[in-house]
Each structure stands twice: as C-alpha cells, then as structure tokens.
Amino acid sequence: MVRTLHRAVVAGATAAVTLLGLGSGAMAGGLLNWGAVTADLTAPALPNAQVSALFRDVGSGSTAYALGQNVALPPASTLKLLVSATALADLGPGYRFATTVEGRASAGVVDGSVYLVGSGDPSLTSGDIARLAATLAQRVHTVRGAVVADASALSGPYGDGWDPADNDAGWQAIPSALTVNHGQFVMEVRPGAAPGDPVQVAVDPAVATDVRVTATTVAAGDQTTVNDLRVNGQPAAATVVGDVAAGASPIRLTMSVRDPALWAAELFAADLARDGVHVDGGVSVGRAPRGLNVLASHRSASLAGLLYNQDKWSINVSAEDLLRDVGRAQYGAPGTVSKGIAAEHAWLRREGIPWTGAIYDGSGLSTIDRVSAADLVGLLLKVRRMPWFPAFEHALPVAGASARQVSGTLGEIGLFTGFHGVVLAKTGDVALAENLAGYLRTSSGQWMAFAVLVNGLPFWEAGWRQEVKAIEVVAAP
C-alpha cells in the first residue's frame, strides 16, 4: 500500500546519548555501542529519511539514547498503544461488550420488528450473529415486522486524513457499533479447470454478499492479474475482474463492508430464515425503541482478550471502534472520533504523561497523525505502573515466539527471530514509514522502553532492515 505523506521537518535533530546513570557507558553485561545505533539509523540506506528514536530505562526513566526524540512523524499502528492504554484505564481489562436482540415476543411471535443492537464490540463475528439467531429461534417462529440493526451507540465512519483510495480495502474497514468479522468479507479466487473457463470464487461469509465474477482462466504460465472492484448499492459486494493462470495458487482478497450495520442485519435475517423463523418485513437500519425486552444476548471476551488480538495483529477497525467506545464511556452516546480523542487527552493529562503529538484516529491510518518517540516512550514508561499493565504488555507482539499468535506482526514480518522474549514491540507501517515501539532487555538484564520511527523511506523494507540492526545492538538474544 502506498500513500503520500506530509514530510516532517527534522532540522536540529541530534543524537543525545546518556547512559542510564553509569557515566562511562559500561553496563553490567558489557558495553552498549550507541554509535552503531546512530550509524544504523542515519545510514546511506535511509537517504533523506526522518528519524525519531528514544531509549529509556524502565526503572529510573533515564535516557540511554535519543535521536530526534521530539520530531513528530507518522506513527502508523504504534498509535494503537494509546487507545489500548486509554481503554484499559477507562473501561478496565475485564470490560465486556454486549450485543442484544430486542423486541416484544409472546406465544412464539415477535409483535413488530426485532432489533439487533450493538454496543461497539470490535470482536463480533458472523458466528456470534448465528448463535443469536439460534437462541431467538428457540422461542420465536415469526417476526411480524422487519429485522432492524441498531448501531446508534457509535457514530461517524472515519477520522480525518484517511486515504479514500483505500476505502474498499479490508484494512480500512468502516467502524461501527455492529462491526462483524472486522468489517470485512473474504474472497478466495481459484482458476477454472481449463483456459477460457470462469474463475471460481468462494466468499466468506457466503450469505448477504453480492460478488460478480468476470475474471477468466488463462493458460498455465501466463501472468495472473486479479482486481476487485466495488459494486454500488450493496453493503458487501464486489466484482472480480482479470485473469488467473491455470494451476495457480488461490488468491485471497479481503474487502471492507460498505454498510456494516445493514450487513449485520442481513446476516441475522439469513440466519433466522435458516433456523425456521419467518420474518414478515425486510431488513433496515434504525434505532430500537425504549422498553423492549432482551430476547437474546451475546457478551464479548474481556477487553484484555480483545486487545490481545487487536495489538498482536494490528487490527485497524478494532482500534477505531475502541476509540469511539472510550469516547462514549466518558462523554455519552454516540461514541465519536472527537469524543474518543478527547478521552485520550484527558487520560494523558490525568496521568501527567507529556504528549505533543497530533491525533486524528485510533488506528494510525490517518496520513496526518503525528507522534514523536518521546510521546510513545513516555506512555510506555507510565503504563508499567498501572494495575492493568499485565494486559497491556500481554497484547504486545513477542519477538522470536514459536507460536504465531504470540509473535503477531513481529513474526509475520520476520523481525528479531533470534530474540525470543527480549523484544516486545508494536509495529507500525503506512506508506513509507516504518516504526517500532515497546520494550527490550539488554545484555545486562536491564529493560528499556523504546520507540524508533522512520519516515521518508526509499522503499518499505529499508526501514525495517535498519531499525532491526539498530535495536539488535541494544537487545540481548
């Protein structure tokens, strides 16, 4: 994915090296070569790149190394650290979201419409919707109205600065109080049996989607070119166009849902029909009247569990939902981007965490977000003193972990494979920015909070290569 980013000015950025109160630079496990860190982060491999880097001891807070620590750069997904911390502080690690089915039912009949009411659960799945339908079907056989999705708990699809060219992509799904399957549907494209045959497309979930296929199978060895185009008028729809070579491996395409609430209603209605419940009306989006009875309900996993998945795999729409959730918790419904950002700033002020960065969303997708290494490291130091820190730390990707679900995006990208358990860090990449922020252990057994942000790269891998080299100077495998 390529975006145009506003470049930050780094005039006057200097490397300020101090050594955790040890003066000479000698550490119990040996000598840390901070000069090598500077060389890696200012290498010819990063021409014209802007860098903001900071390493501080987690015990004393002393600065071990700084290079442009106050330079504000695009944080990308390292910004998720802030919404995670705010949510843990404001909601608590044990908080659970409820999704309910509401209406008035007697003798197996819902008198009027049945309402699927969301509260902003970022982990809701199509399986959860199916279980809600099955629960309702145990007591109801007819709905004398429509299936109505109520997503009024949250409002506003985007923050400022999201690239509209990416709106159809799965990573830029629309936030909603009824986000199902992370606001995405998946298409797996396979070639037909012979050249000239249409390609085969499997859709998940297979209901409530409108996928049209014009792509064809071409001869084995020919170039495969597959594109997905949005079809207007459907909440979950696309047209698959292009060519797929015979014998080619399956291609996985992930699309965002255009109308998450309506899609949830369609999924729920399809599940009700499968379970033998007749619905007189259609599907729509609206607000549930007060005073209805709860006919079925689903509770999410704890917030700690939700953050584990969100931050390990950097799920953008989860962070966006969560930003609106904390805004609603602090300032009332509906939860919005502006309320969520206000809640984040209120928590930062309350805890005395210096923060000069500009925040426009929860995920870091915004091209105008700006955060410095000093902002992130200040946050990382403070949260270690919080009672909910274990949940925050547990959600960070762990370098070198053999279990994919533990290593998360660090393992996915293949960073620090030989550094198991000594580098825990949130990744962040957008356009030509590559960032890391988290904790690492030195050869002396000393833990540091660190952030390294690099922007203006010649190509996307360049940042990872140099950041890994720099951090491996400090961390001890």
C-alpha positions as CSV (number, residue, x, y, z in Angstrom):
1,M,0.0,0.0,0.0
2,V,1.4,3.4,-1.0
3,R,0.3,6.7,0.3
4,T,1.6,10.3,0.0
5,L,2.5,11.6,3.4
6,H,3.3,15.1,4.6
7,R,7.0,15.1,5.4
8,A,8.1,16.2,8.9
9,V,10.9,18.7,9.3
10,V,13.8,17.4,11.3
11,A,16.1,20.4,11.4
12,G,18.2,20.4,14.5
13,A,17.6,16.7,15.4
14,T,20.6,15.4,17.2
15,A,21.7,12.2,18.9
16,A,21.9,12.9,22.6
17,V,23.5,9.9,24.4
18,T,23.4,9.3,28.1
19,L,24.0,6.0,29.8
20,L,21.4,5.2,32.4
21,G,23.4,6.8,35.2
22,L,26.5,4.8,34.6
23,G,28.5,7.7,33.2
24,S,31.2,5.8,31.4
25,G,28.8,3.8,29.3
26,A,29.9,0.5,30.9
27,M,26.9,-1.8,31.7
28,A,26.8,-5.0,33.7
29,G,26.5,-7.1,30.6
30,G,29.1,-5.2,28.6
31,L,29.3,-2.0,26.6
32,L,26.4,-0.8,24.5
33,N,27.6,0.7,21.2
34,W,25.3,3.6,20.8
35,G,27.5,4.9,18.0
36,A,26.5,1.8,16.0
37,V,22.8,2.6,16.7
38,T,23.3,6.1,15.3
39,A,25.2,4.7,12.3
40,D,22.3,2.3,11.5
41,L,19.6,5.0,11.8
42,T,21.5,7.5,9.7
43,A,22.9,5.1,7.2
44,P,23.1,5.7,3.4
45,A,20.4,3.0,3.2
46,L,18.0,5.6,4.5
47,P,18.7,8.7,2.3
48,N,16.6,11.7,3.3
49,A,14.7,9.7,5.9
50,Q,13.4,11.4,9.1
51,V,14.1,9.6,12.3
52,S,12.7,9.9,15.9
53,A,14.3,7.5,18.3
54,L,14.4,7.2,22.1
55,F,15.6,4.5,24.6
56,R,14.9,5.0,28.3
57,D,15.5,2.7,31.3
58,V,12.1,1.5,32.7
59,G,13.2,1.7,36.3
60,S,14.8,5.1,36.6
61,G,13.4,6.7,33.4
62,S,16.9,7.8,32.5
63,T,17.5,8.4,28.8
64,A,20.0,6.0,27.4
65,Y,19.9,7.3,23.8
66,A,18.0,9.9,21.8
67,L,18.0,10.9,18.1
68,G,15.4,13.5,17.2
69,Q,13.3,12.3,20.1
70,N,10.8,15.2,19.8
71,V,10.4,15.1,16.0
72,A,6.8,14.3,15.1
73,L,6.4,11.7,12.4
74,P,3.5,9.5,11.2
75,P,3.1,6.8,14.0
76,A,1.1,4.3,11.9
77,S,-0.1,1.5,14.1
78,T,2.1,2.3,17.0
79,L,-0.7,4.8,17.8
80,K,-2.8,1.8,18.9
81,L,-0.7,1.8,22.1
82,L,-2.5,5.0,23.1
83,V,-6.1,3.7,22.5
84,S,-5.2,0.4,24.2
85,A,-3.9,2.2,27.3
86,T,-6.9,4.6,27.4
87,A,-9.4,1.8,27.1
88,L,-7.8,-0.2,29.9
89,A,-7.8,2.8,32.1
90,D,-11.3,4.0,31.3
91,L,-13.1,0.7,30.8
92,G,-11.0,-1.8,32.7
93,P,-9.4,-5.1,31.5
94,G,-12.4,-7.1,32.4
95,Y,-14.9,-5.0,30.5
96,R,-17.2,-6.9,28.1
97,F,-19.4,-5.6,25.2
98,A,-23.0,-6.8,24.9
99,T,-24.8,-7.3,21.6
100,T,-28.5,-7.9,22.1
101,V,-31.7,-8.9,20.2
102,E,-34.6,-6.9,21.4
103,G,-38.4,-6.9,20.8
104,R,-41.7,-7.8,22.2
105,A,-42.5,-11.5,21.9
106,S,-45.3,-13.8,23.2
107,A,-46.5,-17.3,22.1
108,G,-43.7,-17.6,19.6
109,V,-44.4,-14.3,17.8
110,V,-42.5,-11.0,17.8
111,D,-45.1,-8.3,17.7
112,G,-43.4,-5.8,15.4
113,S,-39.8,-5.6,14.4
114,V,-36.9,-7.4,16.0
115,Y,-33.8,-5.2,16.7
116,L,-30.1,-6.3,16.6
117,V,-28.5,-3.8,19.0
118,G,-24.7,-3.3,19.0
119,S,-22.7,-1.6,21.7
120,G,-19.4,-1.4,19.8
121,D,-17.9,-4.9,20.2
122,P,-14.9,-4.9,17.9
123,S,-14.7,-8.7,18.0
124,L,-18.2,-9.6,16.9
125,T,-18.3,-12.4,14.3
126,S,-20.8,-13.9,11.9
127,G,-20.7,-17.0,14.2
128,D,-21.9,-14.8,17.1
129,I,-24.7,-13.5,14.9
130,A,-25.7,-17.0,14.0
131,R,-25.8,-18.0,17.7
132,L,-28.0,-15.0,18.5
133,A,-30.4,-16.1,15.7
134,A,-30.4,-19.7,17.0
135,T,-31.2,-18.5,20.5
136,L,-34.1,-16.4,19.3
137,A,-35.4,-19.3,17.2
138,Q,-35.8,-21.4,20.3
139,R,-38.6,-19.1,21.5
140,V,-39.8,-17.4,18.3
141,H,-41.1,-18.7,14.9
142,T,-42.5,-15.5,13.4
143,V,-41.5,-11.8,13.4
144,R,-44.4,-9.5,12.4
145,G,-42.1,-6.8,11.3
146,A,-38.5,-6.3,10.0
147,V,-35.0,-7.1,11.2
148,V,-33.5,-3.8,12.2
149,A,-29.9,-3.1,13.0
150,D,-29.3,-0.5,15.7
151,A,-25.7,0.8,15.6
152,S,-26.5,4.1,17.2
153,A,-24.1,3.6,20.1
154,L,-21.2,4.8,17.8
155,S,-21.2,7.4,15.1
156,G,-19.0,8.7,12.3
157,P,-17.2,6.3,9.9
158,Y,-13.7,7.9,9.7
159,G,-11.3,10.3,11.3
160,D,-9.6,12.9,9.3
161,G,-6.8,12.0,6.9
162,W,-7.9,8.6,5.7
163,D,-7.0,7.9,2.1
164,P,-10.3,7.5,0.2
165,A,-8.5,5.3,-2.4
166,D,-8.2,2.6,0.3
167,N,-11.8,2.7,1.5
168,D,-12.6,-0.7,-0.2
169,A,-9.6,-2.4,1.3
170,G,-10.1,-4.8,4.2
171,W,-7.5,-2.9,6.4
172,Q,-9.6,0.3,6.1
173,A,-13.0,-1.1,7.2
174,I,-15.6,1.3,8.4
175,P,-16.0,1.5,12.2
176,S,-19.5,0.7,13.6
177,A,-21.3,-0.4,16.7
178,L,-22.1,-3.5,14.7
179,T,-18.8,-4.5,13.3
180,V,-18.9,-8.1,12.2
181,N,-15.8,-10.0,11.1
182,H,-13.8,-6.8,11.5
183,G,-16.0,-5.2,8.8
184,Q,-14.6,-7.5,6.1
185,F,-15.6,-10.2,3.8
186,V,-13.1,-12.5,2.1
187,M,-13.0,-13.8,-1.5
188,E,-10.8,-16.8,-2.4
189,V,-10.1,-16.8,-6.1
190,R,-9.1,-20.1,-7.9
191,P,-8.5,-20.8,-11.6
192,G,-11.1,-22.8,-13.6
193,A,-10.3,-26.2,-14.9
194,A,-9.1,-25.1,-18.3
195,P,-8.2,-21.8,-20.2
196,G,-11.3,-19.9,-21.0
197,D,-13.2,-21.1,-18.0
198,P,-14.5,-18.6,-15.5
199,V,-12.5,-18.4,-12.3
200,Q,-14.0,-19.9,-9.1
201,V,-14.7,-17.5,-6.2
202,A,-15.6,-18.7,-2.7
203,V,-16.9,-16.0,-0.4
204,D,-16.8,-15.9,3.4
205,P,-19.4,-15.4,4.8
206,A,-21.3,-16.8,1.8
207,V,-24.6,-15.1,2.7
208,A,-25.5,-11.4,2.4
209,T,-22.8,-10.8,-0.2
210,D,-23.0,-9.9,-3.9
211,V,-19.9,-11.0,-5.7
212,R,-19.8,-10.9,-9.5
213,V,-17.1,-12.7,-11.5
214,T,-15.8,-11.6,-14.9
215,A,-12.3,-12.9,-14.5
216,T,-11.3,-15.8,-16.7
217,T,-8.7,-18.6,-16.6
218,V,-5.8,-18.3,-18.9
219,A,-3.0,-20.7,-19.9
220,A,-0.7,-22.0,-17.3
221,G,2.4,-19.9,-17.1
222,D,0.6,-16.7,-18.2
223,Q,0.5,-13.7,-15.9
224,T,-2.2,-13.7,-13.2
225,T,-3.8,-10.3,-12.7
226,V,-6.8,-10.1,-10.5
227,N,-8.6,-6.9,-9.3
228,D,-11.6,-6.4,-7.2
229,L,-14.0,-3.5,-7.9
230,R,-16.7,-2.2,-5.7
231,V,-20.3,-2.6,-6.8
232,N,-22.6,0.2,-5.5
233,G,-25.9,-0.5,-3.8
234,Q,-24.9,-3.5,-1.7
235,P,-23.3,-3.4,1.8
236,A,-21.0,-6.3,0.9
237,A,-20.3,-6.5,-2.8
238,A,-17.5,-6.6,-5.4
239,T,-16.7,-7.6,-9.0
240,V,-13.7,-9.8,-9.6
241,V,-12.0,-9.0,-12.9
242,G,-8.8,-10.1,-14.6
243,D,-7.0,-13.3,-15.5
244,V,-5.9,-16.3,-13.4
245,A,-3.4,-18.8,-14.8
246,A,-4.5,-22.4,-14.8
247,G,-3.0,-24.2,-11.9
248,A,-2.2,-21.0,-10.0
249,S,-2.4,-21.0,-6.2
250,P,-5.6,-19.5,-4.7
251,I,-5.6,-15.7,-4.3
252,R,-7.2,-14.2,-1.2
253,L,-8.9,-10.8,-1.5
254,T,-10.2,-9.0,1.6
255,M,-12.8,-6.3,1.1
256,S,-14.3,-3.8,3.5
257,V,-18.1,-3.8,4.1
258,R,-19.7,-0.6,2.9
259,D,-22.6,-0.6,5.3
260,P,-21.6,-2.6,8.4
261,A,-24.9,-2.2,10.3
262,L,-27.1,-3.2,7.3
263,W,-24.8,-6.1,6.6
264,A,-25.2,-7.3,10.2
265,A,-29.0,-7.1,9.7
266,E,-28.8,-9.1,6.5
267,L,-26.6,-11.8,8.2
268,F,-29.0,-12.0,11.1
269,A,-32.1,-12.3,8.8
270,A,-30.4,-15.0,6.8
271,D,-29.6,-16.9,10.0
272,L,-33.2,-16.6,11.2
273,A,-34.5,-18.0,7.9
274,R,-32.1,-20.9,8.1
275,D,-33.4,-21.6,11.6
276,G,-37.0,-21.6,10.5
277,V,-38.1,-18.1,11.7
278,H,-40.3,-16.3,9.3
279,V,-39.8,-12.5,9.1
280,D,-42.7,-10.6,7.5
281,G,-40.6,-7.5,6.7
282,G,-37.2,-6.9,5.2
283,V,-34.0,-5.5,6.8
284,S,-33.1,-2.0,7.7
285,V,-31.1,0.2,10.0
286,G,-32.7,2.2,12.8
287,R,-32.9,2.9,16.5
288,A,-34.6,0.5,18.9
289,P,-37.4,2.0,20.9
290,R,-37.1,2.1,24.6
291,G,-38.8,-0.5,26.7
292,L,-38.2,-3.6,24.6
293,N,-37.4,-6.9,26.0
294,V,-34.0,-8.6,25.6
295,L,-34.7,-11.8,23.7
296,A,-31.1,-13.0,23.2
297,S,-27.7,-11.6,24.0
298,H,-24.0,-12.1,23.4
299,R,-21.1,-10.9,25.5
300,S,-17.7,-10.4,24.1
301,A,-14.5,-11.7,25.6
302,S,-12.8,-9.4,28.2
303,L,-11.2,-6.2,26.9
304,A,-7.8,-7.7,27.8
305,G,-8.6,-10.6,25.4
306,L,-9.8,-8.2,22.7
307,L,-6.6,-6.2,23.0
308,Y,-4.5,-9.3,22.7
309,N,-5.9,-9.9,19.2
310,Q,-6.0,-6.2,18.2
311,D,-2.4,-5.4,19.1
312,K,-0.8,-8.7,18.1
313,W,-2.3,-8.4,14.6
314,S,-2.7,-4.6,14.4
315,I,-6.5,-4.7,13.6
316,N,-7.3,-1.2,12.4
317,V,-11.1,-1.3,12.7
318,S,-10.8,-2.7,16.2
319,A,-8.8,0.3,17.3
320,E,-11.3,2.6,15.6
321,D,-14.3,1.0,17.4
322,L,-12.4,1.1,20.7
323,L,-11.6,4.8,20.2
324,R,-15.3,5.6,19.9
325,D,-16.1,3.2,22.8
326,V,-14.0,5.1,25.2
327,G,-15.4,8.4,23.9
328,R,-18.9,7.1,24.6
329,A,-17.9,5.8,28.1
330,Q,-16.6,9.3,29.0
331,Y,-18.9,11.7,27.2
332,G,-22.0,9.7,26.4
333,A,-23.5,8.2,23.3
334,P,-22.9,8.3,20.4
335,G,-19.2,7.5,20.6
336,T,-17.4,9.5,18.0
337,V,-13.8,10.1,16.9
338,S,-13.7,13.5,18.6
339,K,-15.0,12.2,21.9
340,G,-12.5,9.3,21.8
341,I,-9.6,11.6,21.2
342,A,-10.8,13.9,24.0
343,A,-10.9,10.9,26.3
344,E,-7.3,10.0,25.3
345,H,-6.1,13.5,26.0
346,A,-8.0,13.6,29.3
347,W,-6.3,10.4,30.4
348,L,-2.8,11.6,29.3
349,R,-3.3,14.8,31.4
350,R,-4.7,12.9,34.4
351,E,-1.6,10.7,34.5
352,G,0.8,13.5,33.8
353,I,2.1,11.9,30.5
354,P,3.7,14.6,28.2
355,W,2.2,14.4,24.8
356,T,2.8,16.8,21.9
357,G,1.6,14.6,19.1
358,A,-1.4,15.3,16.9
359,I,-4.1,12.5,16.9
360,Y,-6.8,12.1,14.3
361,D,-7.9,8.5,14.7
362,G,-7.3,5.4,16.8
363,S,-5.5,3.1,14.4
364,G,-2.8,5.3,12.9
365,L,-4.3,5.1,9.4
366,S,-4.6,8.8,9.1
367,T,-2.0,10.4,7.0
368,I,-1.9,13.5,9.2
369,D,-1.3,11.8,12.6
370,R,2.0,13.0,14.1
371,V,3.7,11.5,17.1
372,S,7.3,11.5,18.4
373,A,9.4,8.9,20.0
374,A,9.2,10.9,23.2
375,D,5.4,10.7,23.2
376,L,5.4,6.9,22.8
377,V,8.2,6.2,25.3
378,G,6.6,8.5,27.9
379,L,3.4,6.4,27.5
380,L,5.3,3.1,27.7
381,L,7.0,4.1,30.9
382,K,3.9,5.3,32.6
383,V,1.7,2.3,31.9
384,R,4.2,0.0,33.6
385,R,3.0,1.5,36.9
386,M,-0.7,0.8,36.2
387,P,-2.6,-2.1,37.7
388,W,-3.7,-3.2,34.3
389,F,-0.2,-3.2,32.8
390,P,-0.1,-7.1,32.5
391,A,-3.0,-6.9,30.0
392,F,-1.2,-4.1,28.0
393,E,2.1,-6.0,28.0
394,H,0.5,-9.3,27.1
395,A,-1.1,-7.8,24.0
396,L,2.3,-6.8,22.5
397,P,3.8,-8.9,19.8
398,V,6.7,-11.0,21.2
399,A,9.8,-11.4,19.1
400,G,11.0,-14.9,18.2
401,A,8.0,-16.7,19.6
402,S,7.3,-20.1,18.0
403,A,3.6,-19.6,18.4
404,R,2.2,-17.4,15.6
405,Q,-0.5,-15.9,17.9
406,V,2.2,-14.8,20.3
407,S,4.6,-13.3,17.8
408,G,1.9,-11.4,15.9
409,T,3.1,-8.9,13.4
410,L,6.7,-9.3,14.5
411,G,6.6,-12.9,13.4
412,E,4.5,-12.1,10.4
413,I,7.2,-9.7,9.1
414,G,10.0,-11.9,10.4
415,L,11.7,-9.4,12.8
416,F,14.1,-10.4,15.6
417,T,13.6,-14.1,15.1
418,G,16.5,-14.9,17.4
419,F,15.4,-12.6,20.2
420,H,12.7,-14.6,21.9
421,G,11.1,-12.8,24.8
422,V,13.6,-9.9,24.9
423,V,11.8,-7.7,22.4
424,L,8.1,-6.9,22.8
425,A,7.0,-4.3,20.4
426,K,4.1,-2.8,18.4
427,T,4.8,-2.5,14.7
428,G,3.6,0.3,12.6
429,D,3.8,0.8,8.8
430,V,2.0,3.2,6.5
431,A,3.2,4.3,3.1
432,L,7.0,4.9,3.5
433,A,7.0,5.0,7.3
434,E,8.2,2.0,9.4
435,N,8.0,2.2,13.2
436,L,8.6,0.1,16.3
437,A,7.7,0.9,19.9
438,G,7.8,-1.3,23.0
439,Y,10.2,-2.9,25.5
440,L,13.6,-4.7,25.2
441,R,16.1,-6.3,27.5
442,T,19.8,-5.5,27.3
443,S,22.7,-7.9,27.8
444,S,22.8,-6.8,31.5
445,G,19.2,-7.8,32.0
446,Q,18.1,-4.2,32.1
447,W,14.7,-3.4,30.5
448,M,14.2,-0.3,28.3
449,A,11.2,1.3,26.8
450,F,12.0,2.4,23.3
451,A,10.5,3.9,20.1
452,V,12.1,4.1,16.7
453,L,10.1,6.0,14.0
454,V,11.5,6.3,10.5
455,N,9.7,8.2,7.7
456,G,10.5,9.0,4.1
457,L,12.0,5.7,3.1
458,P,13.3,4.9,-0.4
459,F,11.4,1.6,-0.2
460,W,9.3,0.0,2.5
461,E,11.8,-2.7,3.6
462,A,14.6,-0.2,4.2
463,G,13.2,1.0,7.5
464,W,12.7,-2.5,8.9
465,R,16.3,-3.5,8.0
466,Q,17.9,-0.5,9.6
467,E,15.7,-0.5,12.7
468,V,16.3,-4.2,13.3
469,K,20.0,-3.6,13.0
470,A,19.9,-0.7,15.5
471,I,17.7,-2.5,18.0
472,E,19.8,-5.7,17.8
473,V,22.8,-3.6,19.0
474,V,20.9,-2.9,22.2
475,A,18.8,-6.1,22.9
476,A,20.4,-9.3,24.1
477,P,19.2,-12.6,22.4
